[in-house]
């Protein structure tokens, strides 16, 4: 079996998870890592290195297609937000390669935070109301300003007063403003089969975060969040992995949903380590197996702490 990961960057933990899963299910797996730079650390853990143009280059998708056809790639898995729309738009043009990404219209919802908030409301989930003009914001303070299509907490700021909001609005490109919800932050790792049926739903508390990516997390089999995730899945019909972020208000205990990332999130391997092994599920699905939903697959209360490590690349 051959899997190509795009923009592999520093996703070492994800590559390792797939290799461990291959050993478990007795699959001979070859991993192809695509990146724009030979110094991307995760490439050192891949079996094959593929240097590709930048995502905005018109040759990016044709290059990926050529690799998939030439190398008989079984599945292509994206790892960052930037190429999700391109891959969703072209997912049916990769021949026999399964591009593991949700439908174009659902990915489009995720790439625009205003659309995301409206979508959450449409499926019966609460989301802080966004405003795209600071002069029209009436949601009270503190507030939160961030790019409409942003990721990794870049240009995302908590603001306490109107003069701060005016100042940040001049700096943040194509922004939205929402009321700031004070409470516990959660990520939900959701894995579905290729028809959108749930296999794993794993809520976890974001105990510590750096640049939008979790450093410490605790698995919490919270039934309220799991049922809300089922509401989302019933309409969204994810293909493979998505991660959902929410905040539980510390006063009302109501959940406010913030964003959907239709890909493997940076912390997804932690849910795998706890028992909700979506890497193994991908391999089994590609082998033609049918998978049923596994309730509480990840160990409740498991706590993970991540760390940086270096590797010589030249």
Phi and psi in degrees as GROMACS dihedral restraints (atoms count N, CA, C in turn):
[ dihedral_restraints ]
;  ai    aj    ak    al  type     phi  dphi    fc
    3     4     5     6     1  -126.9    20    10
    4     5     6     7     1   129.1    20    10
    6     7     8     9     1  -126.3    20    10
    7     8     9    10     1   133.5    20    10
    9    10    11    12     1  -107.8    20    10
   10    11    12    13     1   123.8    20    10
   12    13    14    15     1  -101.9    20    10
   13    14    15    16     1   128.6    20    10
   15    16    17    18     1   -91.8    20    10
   16    17    18    19     1   153.3    20    10
   18    19    20    21     1    45.5    20    10
   19    20    21    22     1    54.0    20    10
   21    22    23    24     1   -67.1    20    10
   22    23    24    25     1   -30.0    20    10
   24    25    26    27     1    47.5    20    10
   25    26    27    28     1  -115.5    20    10
   27    28    29    30     1  -112.4    20    10
   28    29    30    31     1    25.3    20    10
   30    31    32    33     1   -81.0    20    10
   31    32    33    34     1    50.7    20    10
   33    34    35    36     1   -59.9    20    10
   34    35    36    37     1   -45.1    20    10
   36    37    38    39     1   -61.4    20    10
   37    38    39    40     1   -36.5    20    10
   39    40    41    42     1   -68.1    20    10
   40    41    42    43     1   -44.0    20    10
   42    43    44    45     1   -60.9    20    10
   43    44    45    46     1   -43.9    20    10
   45    46    47    48     1   -62.8    20    10
   46    47    48    49     1   -38.2    20    10
   48    49    50    51     1   -62.4    20    10
   49    50    51    52     1   -39.4    20    10
   51    52    53    54     1   -70.6    20    10
   52    53    54    55     1   -35.9    20    10
   54    55    56    57     1   -67.3    20    10
   55    56    57    58     1   -40.6    20    10
   57    58    59    60     1   -65.6    20    10
   58    59    60    61     1   -39.3    20    10
   60    61    62    63     1   -64.6    20    10
   61    62    63    64     1   -38.5    20    10
   63    64    65    66     1   -62.6    20    10
   64    65    66    67     1   -39.3    20    10
   66    67    68    69     1   -63.3    20    10
   67    68    69    70     1   -39.8    20    10
   69    70    71    72     1   -64.5    20    10
   70    71    72    73     1   -42.3    20    10
   72    73    74    75     1   -97.4    20    10
   73    74    75    76     1     7.5    20    10
   75    76    77    78     1    60.1    20    10
   76    77    78    79     1    47.0    20    10
   78    79    80    81     1  -109.0    20    10
   79    80    81    82     1   134.4    20    10
   81    82    83    84     1   -83.0    20    10
   82    83    84    85     1   102.7    20    10
   84    85    86    87     1  -108.7    20    10
   85    86    87    88     1   131.7    20    10
   87    88    89    90     1  -112.3    20    10
   88    89    90    91     1   125.8    20    10
   90    91    92    93     1  -105.5    20    10
   91    92    93    94     1   125.9    20    10
   93    94    95    96     1  -103.4    20    10
   94    95    96    97     1   126.3    20    10
   96    97    98    99     1  -109.4    20    10
   97    98    99   100     1   124.0    20    10
   99   100   101   102     1  -106.4    20    10
  100   101   102   103     1   135.8    20    10
  102   103   104   105     1  -159.6    20    10
  103   104   105   106     1   168.3    20    10
  105   106   107   108     1   -88.0    20    10
  106   107   108   109     1   -10.5    20    10
  108   109   110   111     1  -131.9    20    10
  109   110   111   112     1   136.4    20    10
  111   112   113   114     1   -69.2    20    10
  112   113   114   115     1   -15.6    20    10
  114   115   116   117     1   -89.2    20    10
  115   116   117   118     1     2.0    20    10
  117   118   119   120     1   -59.3    20    10
  118   119   120   121     1   122.6    20    10
  120   121   122   123     1   -60.7    20    10
  121   122   123   124     1   -34.0    20    10
  123   124   125   126     1   -66.6    20    10
  124   125   126   127     1   -21.7    20    10
  126   127   128   129     1   -61.6    20    10
  127   128   129   130     1   -28.7    20    10
  129   130   131   132     1   -66.2    20    10
  130   131   132   133     1   -17.4    20    10
  132   133   134   135     1  -103.4    20    10
  133   134   135   136     1    -1.7    20    10
  135   136   137   138     1   -92.2    20    10
  136   137   138   139     1   157.8    20    10
  138   139   140   141     1   -80.5    20    10
  139   140   141   142     1   -28.3    20    10
  141   142   143   144     1  -137.7    20    10
  142   143   144   145     1   137.8    20    10
  144   145   146   147     1  -105.8    20    10
  145   146   147   148     1   130.5    20    10
  147   148   149   150     1  -126.9    20    10
  148   149   150   151     1   116.2    20    10
  150   151   152   153     1   -92.6    20    10
  151   152   153   154     1   124.8    20    10
  153   154   155   156     1  -122.5    20    10
  154   155   156   157     1   163.3    20    10
  156   157   158   159     1   -66.9    20    10
  157   158   159   160     1   167.3    20    10
  159   160   161   162     1   -63.1    20    10
  160   161   162   163     1   154.4    20    10
  162   163   164   165     1   -59.0    20    10
  163   164   165   166     1   -35.4    20    10
  165   166   167   168     1   -76.4    20    10
  166   167   168   169     1   -10.6    20    10
  168   169   170   171     1   -69.9    20    10
  169   170   171   172     1   136.1    20    10
  171   172   173   174     1   -63.1    20    10
  172   173   174   175     1   -17.6    20    10
  174   175   176   177     1   -89.3    20    10
  175   176   177   178     1     0.0    20    10
  177   178   179   180     1   -62.1    20    10
  178   179   180   181     1   -55.4    20    10
  180   181   182   183     1   -66.2    20    10
  181   182   183   184     1   -45.5    20    10
  183   184   185   186     1   -57.1    20    10
  184   185   186   187     1   -37.0    20    10
  186   187   188   189     1   -63.9    20    10
  187   188   189   190     1   -45.3    20    10
  189   190   191   192     1   -62.6    20    10
  190   191   192   193     1   -41.5    20    10
  192   193   194   195     1   -61.7    20    10
  193   194   195   196     1   -43.4    20    10
  195   196   197   198     1   -61.1    20    10
  196   197   198   199     1   -42.6    20    10
  198   199   200   201     1   -62.6    20    10
  199   200   201   202     1   -46.3    20    10
  201   202   203   204     1   -62.5    20    10
  202   203   204   205     1   -40.7    20    10
  204   205   206   207     1   -72.6    20    10
  205   206   207   208     1   -46.4    20    10
  207   208   209   210     1   -64.1    20    10
  208   209   210   211     1   -40.9    20    10
  210   211   212   213     1   -95.6    20    10
  211   212   213   214     1     1.4    20    10
  213   214   215   216     1    55.0    20    10
  214   215   216   217     1    52.7    20    10
  216   217   218   219     1   -72.0    20    10
  217   218   219   220     1   131.5    20    10
  219   220   221   222     1   -79.7    20    10
  220   221   222   223     1   -37.3    20    10
  222   223   224   225     1  -148.5    20    10
  223   224   225   226     1   144.9    20    10
  225   226   227   228     1  -115.1    20    10
  226   227   228   229     1   130.6    20    10
  228   229   230   231     1  -126.4    20    10
  229   230   231   232     1   117.8    20    10
  231   232   233   234     1   -79.2    20    10
  232   233   234   235     1   154.6    20    10
  234   235   236   237     1  -127.1    20    10
  235   236   237   238     1    -9.2    20    10
  237   238   239   240     1  -132.1    20    10
  238   239   240   241     1   165.5    20    10
  240   241   242   243     1   -69.1    20    10
  241   242   243   244     1   -30.5    20    10
  243   244   245   246     1   -61.4    20    10
  244   245   246   247     1   -35.0    20    10
  246   247   248   249     1  -103.1    20    10
  247   248   249   250     1     9.6    20    10
  249   250   251   252     1   -62.4    20    10
  250   251   252   253     1   -46.1    20    10
  252   253   254   255     1   -64.5    20    10
  253   254   255   256     1   -42.3    20    10
  255   256   257   258     1   -59.4    20    10
  256   257   258   259     1   -44.8    20    10
  258   259   260   261     1   -69.6    20    10
  259   260   261   262     1   -38.0    20    10
  261   262   263   264     1   -63.6    20    10
  262   263   264   265     1   -38.6    20    10
  264   265   266   267     1   -69.0    20    10
  265   266   267   268     1   -26.8    20    10
  267   268   269   270     1  -114.4    20    10
  268   269   270   271     1    12.1    20    10
  270   271   272   273     1   -61.3    20    10
  271   272   273   274     1   -25.2    20    10
  273   274   275   276     1   -92.0    20    10
  274   275   276   277     1     5.5    20    10
  276   277   278   279     1  -107.7    20    10
  277   278   279   280     1    16.0    20    10
  279   280   281   282     1  -103.1    20    10
  280   281   282   283     1    22.4    20    10
  282   283   284   285     1    64.3    20    10
  283   284   285   286     1  -127.3    20    10
  285   286   287   288     1   -83.6    20    10
  286   287   288   289     1    -2.5    20    10
  288   289   290   291     1   -79.5    20    10
  289   290   291   292     1   127.9    20    10
  291   292   293   294     1   -84.0    20    10
  292   293   294   295     1   112.9    20    10
  294   295   296   297     1   -87.5    20    10
  295   296   297   298     1   111.7    20    10
  297   298   299   300     1   -87.2    20    10
  298   299   300   301     1    87.3    20    10
  300   301   302   303     1  -153.8    20    10
  301   302   303   304     1   151.0    20    10
  303   304   305   306     1   -73.1    20    10
  304   305   306   307     1   174.8    20    10
  306   307   308   309     1   -64.5    20    10
  307   308   309   310     1   157.8    20    10
  309   310   311   312     1   -58.4    20    10
  310   311   312   313     1   -43.7    20    10
  312   313   314   315     1   -66.1    20    10
  313   314   315   316     1   -34.1    20    10
  315   316   317   318     1   -74.8    20    10
  316   317   318   319     1   -37.2    20    10
  318   319   320   321     1   -64.5    20    10
  319   320   321   322     1   -38.2    20    10
  321   322   323   324     1   -61.0    20    10
  322   323   324   325     1   -36.9    20    10
  324   325   326   327     1   -60.0    20    10
  325   326   327   328     1   -38.9    20    10
  327   328   329   330     1   -74.9    20    10
  328   329   330   331     1   -27.1    20    10
  330   331   332   333     1   -83.6    20    10
  331   332   333   334     1    -6.9    20    10
  333   334   335   336     1  -127.2    20    10
  334   335   336   337     1   112.6    20    10
  336   337   338   339     1   -63.3    20    10
  337   338   339   340     1   -28.4    20    10
  339   340   341   342     1   -66.0    20    10
  340   341   342   343     1   -45.6    20    10
  342   343   344   345     1   -63.9    20    10
  343   344   345   346     1   -36.3    20    10
  345   346   347   348     1   -61.5    20    10
  346   347   348   349     1   -46.8    20    10
  348   349   350   351     1   -61.2    20    10
  349   350   351   352     1   -45.0    20    10
  351   352   353   354     1   -62.3    20    10
  352   353   354   355     1   -37.9    20    10
  354   355   356   357     1   -66.3    20    10
  355   356   357   358     1   -46.0    20    10
  357   358   359   360     1   -54.1    20    10
  358   359   360   361     1   -46.5    20    10
  360   361   362   363     1   -61.8    20    10
  361   362   363   364     1   -35.9    20    10
  363   364   365   366     1   -67.4    20    10
  364   365   366   367     1   -24.2    20    10
  366   367   368   369     1  -102.6    20    10
  367   368   369   370     1    12.9    20    10
  369   370   371   372     1    88.7    20    10
  370   371   372   373     1    16.8    20    10
  372   373   374   375     1  -110.1    20    10
  373   374   375   376     1   144.6    20    10
  375   376   377   378     1   -79.7    20    10
  376   377   378   379     1   144.3    20    10
  378   379   380   381     1  -148.5    20    10
  379   380   381   382     1   138.6    20    10
  381   382   383   384     1   -57.6    20    10
  382   383   384   385     1   132.7    20    10
  384   385   386   387     1   -69.3    20    10
  385   386   387   388     1   125.1    20    10
  387   388   389   390     1   -90.8    20    10
  388   389   390   391     1   148.4    20    10
  390   391   392   393     1  -128.7    20    10
  391   392   393   394     1   138.9    20    10
  393   394   395   396     1  -104.8    20    10
  394   395   396   397     1     7.9    20    10
  396   397   398   399     1  -135.9    20    10
  397   398   399   400     1   118.9    20    10
  399   400   401   402     1   -61.7    20    10
  400   401   402   403     1   -27.4    20    10
  402   403   404   405     1   -70.7    20    10
  403   404   405   406     1   -16.8    20    10
  405   406   407   408     1  -101.6    20    10
  406   407   408   409     1     1.6    20    10
  408   409   410   411     1   -74.2    20    10
  409   410   411   412     1   127.3    20    10
  411   412   413   414     1  -132.2    20    10
  412   413   414   415     1    21.3    20    10
  414   415   416   417     1   -86.6    20    10
  415   416   417   418     1     1.3    20    10
  417   418   419   420     1    85.1    20    10
  418   419   420   421     1   173.9    20    10
  420   421   422   423     1  -125.3    20    10
  421   422   423   424     1   150.7    20    10
  423   424   425   426     1   -68.7    20    10
  424   425   426   427     1   157.5    20    10
  426   427   428   429     1  -123.5    20    10
  427   428   429   430     1   174.4    20    10
  429   430   431   432     1  -134.4    20    10
  430   431   432   433     1   127.4    20    10
  432   433   434   435     1  -118.1    20    10
  433   434   435   436     1   137.7    20    10
  435   436   437   438     1  -159.4    20    10
  436   437   438   439     1   160.6    20    10
  438   439   440   441     1   -64.8    20    10
  439   440   441   442     1   146.1    20    10
  441   442   443   444     1   -62.4    20    10
  442   443   444   445     1   -31.5    20    10
  444   445   446   447     1  -120.4    20    10
  445   446   447   448     1    29.7    20    10
  447   448   449   450     1   -80.2    20    10
  448   449   450   451     1   171.9    20    10
  450   451   452   453     1  -156.1    20    10
  451   452   453   454     1   168.0    20    10
  453   454   455   456     1    58.5    20    10
  454   455   456   457     1    24.6    20    10
  456   457   458   459     1    61.1    20    10
  457   458   459   460     1    20.2    20    10
  459   460   461   462     1   -74.0    20    10
  460   461   462   463     1   131.1    20    10
  462   463   464   465     1    59.3    20    10
  463   464   465   466     1    31.4    20    10
  465   466   467   468     1  -108.7    20    10
  466   467   468   469     1   125.3    20    10
  468   469   470   471     1  -139.5    20    10
  469   470   471   472     1   142.6    20    10
  471   472   473   474     1   -88.0    20    10
  472   473   474   475     1   132.0    20    10
  474   475   476   477     1  -123.9    20    10
  475   476   477   478     1   142.9    20    10
  477   478   479   480     1  -103.2    20    10
  478   479   480   481     1   -22.8    20    10
  480   481   482   483     1  -142.8    20    10
  481   482   483   484     1   165.5    20    10
  483   484   485   486     1   -63.7    20    10
  484   485   486   487     1   -38.0    20    10
  486   487   488   489     1   -66.7    20    10
  487   488   489   490     1   -34.4    20    10
  489   490   491   492     1   -65.3    20    10
  490   491   492   493     1   -41.9    20    10
  492   493   494   495     1   -61.4    20    10
  493   494   495   496     1   -43.8    20    10
  495   496   497   498     1   -60.4    20    10
  496   497   498   499     1   -41.2    20    10
  498   499   500   501     1   -65.9    20    10
  499   500   501   502     1   -46.4    20    10
  501   502   503   504     1   -69.3    20    10
  502   503   504   505     1   -32.2    20    10
  504   505   506   507     1   -61.8    20    10
  505   506   507   508     1   -27.7    20    10
  507   508   509   510     1   -77.4    20    10
  508   509   510   511     1   -16.0    20    10
  510   511   512   513     1  -105.1    20    10
  511   512   513   514     1   -31.2    20    10
  513   514   515   516     1   -87.4    20    10
  514   515   516   517     1   123.4    20    10
  516   517   518   519     1   -73.9    20    10
  517   518   519   520     1   134.7    20    10
  519   520   521   522     1    43.7    20    10
  520   521   522   523     1    63.2    20    10
  522   523   524   525     1   -89.8    20    10
  523   524   525   526     1   165.8    20    10
  525   526   527   528     1  -129.6    20    10
  526   527   528   529     1   156.1    20    10
  528   529   530   531     1  -124.4    20    10
  529   530   531   532     1   134.8    20    10
  531   532   533   534     1  -134.9    20    10
  532   533   534   535     1   155.1    20    10
  534   535   536   537     1   -59.7    20    10
  535   536   537   538     1   141.7    20    10
  537   538   539   540     1   -82.0    20    10
  538   539   540   541     1   123.5    20    10
  540   541   542   543     1   -96.9    20    10
  541   542   543   544     1   119.8    20    10
  543   544   545   546     1   -92.0    20    10
  544   545   546   547     1   122.7    20    10
  546   547   548   549     1   169.5    20    10
  547   548   549   550     1  -158.9    20    10
  549   550   551   552     1   -90.4    20    10
  550   551   552   553     1   128.9    20    10
  552   553   554   555     1   -89.3    20    10
  553   554   555   556     1   137.0    20    10
  555   556   557   558     1  -126.8    20    10
  556   557   558   559     1   149.3    20    10
  558   559   560   561     1  -115.1    20    10
  559   560   561   562     1   140.7    20    10
  561   562   563   564     1  -115.8    20    10
  562   563   564   565     1   115.9    20    10
  564   565   566   567     1   -86.1    20    10
  565   566   567   568     1   116.3    20    10
  567   568   569   570     1  -115.6    20    10
  568   569   570   571     1   129.5    20    10
  570   571   572   573     1  -124.8    20    10
  571   572   573   574     1   128.9    20    10
  573   574   575   576     1  -122.9    20    10
  574   575   576   577     1   158.8    20    10
  576   577   578   579     1   -71.9    20    10
  577   578   579   580     1  -178.6    20    10
  579   580   581   582     1   -72.5    20    10
  580   581   582   583     1    -6.7    20    10
  582   583   584   585     1  -103.4    20    10
  583   584   585   586     1     4.8    20    10
  585   586   587   588     1    88.7    20    10
  586   587   588   589     1    14.3    20    10
  588   589   590   591     1   -90.1    20    10
  589   590   591   592     1   133.3    20    10
  591   592   593   594     1   -67.2    20    10
  592   593   594   595     1   140.1    20    10
  594   595   596   597     1  -115.2    20    10
  595   596   597   598     1   -47.3    20    10
  597   598   599   600     1  -132.4    20    10
  598   599   600   601     1   138.7    20    10
  600   601   602   603     1  -130.8    20    10
  601   602   603   604     1   114.2    20    10
  603   604   605   606     1  -128.3    20    10
  604   605   606   607     1    98.5    20    10
  606   607   608   609     1   -76.3    20    10
  607   608   609   610     1   144.5    20    10
  609   610   611   612     1  -148.6    20    10
  610   611   612   613     1   143.6    20    10
  612   613   614   615     1   -79.6    20    10
  613   614   615   616     1   137.3    20    10
  615   616   617   618     1   -88.7    20    10
  616   617   618   619     1    92.7    20    10
  618   619   620   621     1   -74.8    20    10
  619   620   621   622     1   -34.6    20    10
  621   622   623   624     1  -151.5    20    10
  622   623   624   625     1   140.2    20    10
  624   625   626   627     1  -135.7    20    10
  625   626   627   628     1   143.5    20    10
  627   628   629   630     1  -133.8    20    10
  628   629   630   631     1   125.9    20    10
  630   631   632   633     1    51.1    20    10
  631   632   633   634     1    40.2    20    10
  633   634   635   636     1    83.2    20    10
  634   635   636   637     1    -8.2    20    10
  636   637   638   639     1  -110.5    20    10
  637   638   639   640     1   138.9    20    10
  639   640   641   642     1   -71.1    20    10
  640   641   642   643     1   137.0    20    10
  642   643   644   645     1  -104.2    20    10
  643   644   645   646     1   -35.6    20    10
  645   646   647   648     1  -134.7    20    10
  646   647   648   649     1   139.4    20    10
  648   649   650   651     1  -149.0    20    10
  649   650   651   652     1   153.3    20    10
  651   652   653   654     1  -128.2    20    10
  652   653   654   655     1   126.5    20    10
  654   655   656   657     1   -68.9    20    10
  655   656   657   658     1   128.9    20    10
  657   658   659   660     1  -135.4    20    10
  658   659   660   661     1   108.6    20    10
  660   661   662   663     1   -78.8    20    10
  661   662   663   664     1    74.9    20    10
  663   664   665   666     1   -88.2    20    10
  664   665   666   667     1   114.8    20    10
  666   667   668   669     1   -65.8    20    10
  667   668   669   670     1   -34.0    20    10
  669   670   671   672     1   -60.8    20    10
  670   671   672   673     1   -47.0    20    10
  672   673   674   675     1   -67.1    20    10
  673   674   675   676     1   -39.9    20    10
  675   676   677   678     1   -61.1    20    10
  676   677   678   679     1   -43.6    20    10
  678   679   680   681     1   -67.2    20    10
  679   680   681   682     1   -37.3    20    10
  681   682   683   684     1   -65.9    20    10
  682   683   684   685     1   -37.2    20    10
  684   685   686   687     1   -63.1    20    10
  685   686   687   688     1   -37.4    20    10
  687   688   689   690     1   -63.5    20    10
  688   689   690   691     1   -37.9    20    10
  690   691   692   693     1   -57.8    20    10
  691   692   693   694     1   -45.1    20    10
  693   694   695   696     1   -64.6    20    10
  694   695   696   697     1   -48.4    20    10
  696   697   698   699     1   -59.3    20    10
  697   698   699   700     1   -38.8    20    10
  699   700   701   702     1   -57.4    20    10
  700   701   702   703     1   -32.3    20    10
  702   703   704   705     1   -98.9    20    10
  703   704   705   706     1   -41.2    20    10
  705   706   707   708     1   -70.5    20    10
  706   707   708   709     1   -37.3    20    10
  708   709   710   711     1    53.5    20    10
  709   710   711   712     1    62.6    20    10
  711   712   713   714     1   -62.0    20    10
  712   713   714   715     1   147.9    20    10
  714   715   716   717     1  -104.0    20    10
  715   716   717   718     1   106.1    20    10
  717   718   719   720     1    82.2    20    10
  718   719   720   721     1  -137.3    20    10
  720   721   722   723     1   -92.6    20    10
  721   722   723   724     1   138.2    20    10
  723   724   725   726     1  -136.6    20    10
  724   725   726   727     1   156.3    20    10
  726   727   728   729     1  -123.0    20    10
  727   728   729   730     1   139.5    20    10
  729   730   731   732     1  -122.2    20    10
  730   731   732   733     1   138.8    20    10
  732   733   734   735     1  -116.0    20    10
  733   734   735   736     1   141.1    20    10
  735   736   737   738     1  -148.1    20    10
  736   737   738   739     1   164.5    20    10
  738   739   740   741     1  -127.0    20    10
  739   740   741   742     1   130.4    20    10
  741   742   743   744     1   -94.1    20    10
  742   743   744   745     1   115.3    20    10
  744   745   746   747     1   -56.6    20    10
  745   746   747   748     1   127.8    20    10
  747   748   749   750     1   -70.5    20    10
  748   749   750   751     1   -17.5    20    10
  750   751   752   753     1   -95.8    20    10
  751   752   753   754     1   -49.2    20    10
  753   754   755   756     1   -92.1    20    10
  754   755   756   757     1   -17.4    20    10
  756   757   758   759     1    65.3    20    10
  757   758   759   760     1    16.9    20    10
  759   760   761   762     1   -85.8    20    10
  760   761   762   763     1   149.0    20    10
  762   763   764   765     1   -95.9    20    10
  763   764   765   766     1   131.5    20    10
  765   766   767   768     1  -117.1    20    10
  766   767   768   769     1   119.6    20    10
  768   769   770   771     1   -89.6    20    10
  769   770   771   772     1   136.0    20    10
  771   772   773   774     1  -108.8    20    10
  772   773   774   775     1   -50.0    20    10
  774   775   776   777     1  -156.7    20    10
  775   776   777   778     1   162.3    20    10
  777   778   779   780     1  -124.6    20    10
  778   779   780   781     1   130.2    20    10
  780   781   782   783     1  -113.1    20    10
  781   782   783   784     1   109.4    20    10
  783   784   785   786     1   -83.0    20    10
  784   785   786   787     1    61.7    20    10
  786   787   788   789     1  -165.6    20    10
  787   788   789   790     1   177.4    20    10
  789   790   791   792     1   -70.3    20    10
  790   791   792   793     1   117.1    20    10
  792   793   794   795     1   -72.9    20    10
  793   794   795   796     1   164.9    20    10
  795   796   797   798     1   -58.9    20    10
  796   797   798   799     1   -32.0    20    10
  798   799   800   801     1   -93.2    20    10
  799   800   801   802     1     3.3    20    10
  801   802   803   804     1   -56.4    20    10
  802   803   804   805     1   -37.4    20    10
  804   805   806   807     1   -61.0    20    10
  805   806   807   808     1   -18.7    20    10
  807   808   809   810     1   -71.6    20    10
  808   809   810   811     1   -39.4    20    10
  810   811   812   813     1   -64.5    20    10
  811   812   813   814     1   -35.9    20    10
  813   814   815   816     1   -62.6    20    10
  814   815   816   817     1   -45.2    20    10
  816   817   818   819     1   -61.6    20    10
  817   818   819   820     1   -30.6    20    10
  819   820   821   822     1   -81.8    20    10
  820   821   822   823     1    -9.1    20    10
  822   823   824   825     1   129.2    20    10
  823   824   825   826     1   -18.5    20    10
  825   826   827   828     1   -91.2    20    10
  826   827   828   829     1    75.1    20    10
  828   829   830   831     1   -83.4    20    10
  829   830   831   832     1    87.0    20    10
  831   832   833   834     1   -73.2    20    10
  832   833   834   835     1   -22.2    20    10
  834   835   836   837     1   -65.0    20    10
  835   836   837   838     1   -45.4    20    10
  837   838   839   840     1   -61.2    20    10
  838   839   840   841     1   -39.7    20    10
  840   841   842   843     1   -61.9    20    10
  841   842   843   844     1   -40.0    20    10
  843   844   845   846     1   -59.0    20    10
  844   845   846   847     1   -46.8    20    10
  846   847   848   849     1   -63.8    20    10
  847   848   849   850     1   -40.2    20    10
  849   850   851   852     1   -67.3    20    10
  850   851   852   853     1   -40.3    20    10
  852   853   854   855     1   -64.3    20    10
  853   854   855   856     1   -41.7    20    10
  855   856   857   858     1   -65.4    20    10
  856   857   858   859     1   -24.7    20    10
  858   859   860   861     1   -84.3    20    10
  859   860   861   862     1     2.9    20    10
  861   862   863   864     1    90.3    20    10
  862   863   864   865     1     8.6    20    10
  864   865   866   867     1   -78.2    20    10
  865   866   867   868     1   153.5    20    10
  867   868   869   870     1   -98.9    20    10
  868   869   870   871     1   135.7    20    10
  870   871   872   873     1  -119.5    20    10
  871   872   873   874     1   133.4    20    10
  873   874   875   876     1   -94.4    20    10
  874   875   876   877     1   163.0    20    10
  876   877   878   879     1   -67.4    20    10
  877   878   879   880     1   134.9    20    10
  879   880   881   882     1  -114.0    20    10
  880   881   882   883     1   104.1    20    10
  882   883   884   885     1   -70.3    20    10
  883   884   885   886     1   134.3    20    10
  885   886   887   888     1    60.5    20    10
  886   887   888   889     1    33.6    20    10
  888   889   890   891     1   -64.3    20    10
  889   890   891   892     1   -37.5    20    10
  891   892   893   894     1   -83.3    20    10
  892   893   894   895     1   141.9    20    10
  894   895   896   897     1   -68.6    20    10
  895   896   897   898     1   118.5    20    10
  897   898   899   900     1   -62.2    20    10
  898   899   900   901     1   131.8    20    10
  900   901   902   903     1    89.5    20    10
  901   902   903   904     1    -6.7    20    10
  903   904   905   906     1   -64.3    20    10
  904   905   906   907     1   132.9    20    10
  906   907   908   909     1  -116.7    20    10
  907   908   909   910     1   133.1    20    10
  909   910   911   912     1  -124.0    20    10
  910   911   912   913     1   140.8    20    10
  912   913   914   915     1  -126.3    20    10
  913   914   915   916     1   127.8    20    10
  915   916   917   918     1   -99.9    20    10
  916   917   918   919     1   159.6    20    10
  918   919   920   921     1  -145.9    20    10
  919   920   921   922     1   161.3    20    10
  921   922   923   924     1   -89.5    20    10
  922   923   924   925     1   148.9    20    10
  924   925   926   927     1  -146.5    20    10
  925   926   927   928     1   147.4    20    10
  927   928   929   930     1  -107.9    20    10
  928   929   930   931     1   155.6    20    10
  930   931   932   933     1  -140.4    20    10
  931   932   933   934     1   137.8    20    10
  933   934   935   936     1   -74.4    20    10
  934   935   936   937     1   126.4    20    10
  936   937   938   939     1  -110.6    20    10
  937   938   939   940     1    -5.7    20    10
